Amino acid sequence: QSIPRRGNKLVPEDVQRYLQSRSFESTGSESPSEQYEETPVSKQQVTLNYRLHRSVQTTVPVTLVCEVDWSALHEARRLIKETSGKQTAFAMMLWCVVGALAKHPRFRTSLVGDSTLYRTYKQVNLGVAVALPEDALVTAAIHGADQMSRQDFFKVLSQKIEMARQGVDQADPSITMSVSNIGTASMRMGIPAIVSPAVATLALGEVFDAPIPKGDGFVFQKRATLTLAFDHRVINGVGAAAFMNDLKDSIERFEL
């Protein structure tokens, strides 16, 4: 079966659209074995594997790590729970990410045209990694997030995550950054993969209590580790650090 293409030139988006449109069957042995069993790779995983393989071939990954004071988000979450609010601290952090993306156009940029052109999106299109049963992974996509009010963003985010949990992968070329909450798996830190055509992935680690010197003793403070993987072809270290510092400041100053 041939791969449909737009115009006369085959581009990665054509391959991805083709993978998403067809079904896949196992090409391995059909006879039962006492040593192993074989199952077909899901269509979603085939598409993700293609995008990951493409990222390995094309991106120049660099990683930055910073630790943030989580106290403001922890307090905001406590106050919301008292009024029966459903927003999580992770959702509030994502709102901070939206604000930082709006300030840093390089994080809204992808390389196109055989990597000879920068395409910068005028609005923030945010991806959120959503884990499914059996270790599957799909992306929830919030387009135009910076054009929404905070409450509208929370509402759309919830809807898109629910769609993802139903198996609907919403990734498209306009999603230039994805965020993953590895803290839900009790991981304090992890270096995320960049999933092409995105140029960056941000991982939030588990929130923990850290001893902070105060006077002659210590106080405990809620903290979390943010790990940013970015494509050095699009974003340089200084720009990535500026993005992380703005995000850190927004998280630590968060108010309802």
C-alpha angles and dihedrals in degrees: 000000000000124000113247113233139191110242118329099316128078112223131182091257089061091055092047092049089049092051091049093049100053135064124236131217129193114267093192130097115312095200118096118251135196090213100057146343130229128216129179118259110247120249090243092054093047089054092046091048090052091051092047092049090049089051091054090052098046114024129080100213123209126175134213125186129196136168120226136197104247095188097105093051091044090053093045090052091050092052093048092051089055090059094044092256117161101204113121126217087247090058089051090050089051088055088055089050090054090054092050092048090052089057097046113055094183088071088056091053134097133182117249138165097053088318092298098111134055113220111198117191115221094217134045113261107184128194124206121195112231121194119220131192118289092032095291120152133204135169128245111207127208110191120199091009093160090057092061132084114247093255092048089050091053090049095049091043091055091049094048093047090051089052089051091051087056088058099262109141109204101184117134136160092272092065100095097168133034128192125211126194103211089164089082086067091052092253115142095196140003136167106239127215121242108237109211133266087029116088099210144026125197121202123199115206130208116294110244141178112254126190110240121193113247124169109314094340145026139274125201119242132188108245138169137193121235118199119193124194114189140173109254090205089070106022129040126210096258092052092047091050091050090052092049093047091051091048091047091051092049092050094048093047096043116145132177 
